[in-house]
Each structure stands twice: as structure tokens, then as C-alpha cells.
Amino acid sequence: TDATKGHALAFLTKHLGLKAEETLAFGDGTNDITMIRQAGTGVAMGNAAPEMLAAADRVTASNDEDGLAKILEELGF
């Protein structure tokens, strides 16, 4: 099916005139795997499903440990 987060990110990236490598996506569940694979950089939360951790380019701290904020600061956002 084309109804995945990965397809949604690809559509949005194209619509905004961005390159895939200019995108960053975060996730913790297996339903996020297509999205982080589509993104230039795919980040798994520390508390993510094992399949998600394996698919990610980077892993950050868990949701409870402010993982999103930590990786954004680390990457300079």
C-alpha cells in the first residue's frame, strides 16, 4: 500500500522542493520505519521497537529523557 509515512514524507519533500537528504525524521514504532528510511537522516528514539532501532541512522535518548530535544541540539537546530 502507498499509505505509509515514508510515502507521505516523499510527497511532502517533493511538494516543498526539498531533497531527501535535507530531511530528518524521528520515530519509535514499526509504523515509522518507512519514514525514517525515506528521510535523509532517520532517528530512532531510545525506547523504540528493536526493528526501528535497527533501521535508524541514529539513535537518541528515550521520549522520557527528552531524546528529541537532545538530538536537535546535537545537530544544531
Sequence and secondary structure as in RCSB ss.txt:
>XXXX:A:sequence
TDATKGHALAFLTKHLGLKAEETLAFGDGTNDITMIRQAGTGVAMGNAAPEMLAAADRVTASNDEDGLAKILEEL
GF
>XXXX:A:secstr
   SHHHHHHHHHHHTT  GGG EEEE SGGGHHHHHHSSEEEE TT  HHHHHH SEE   GGGTHHHHHHHHT
T 
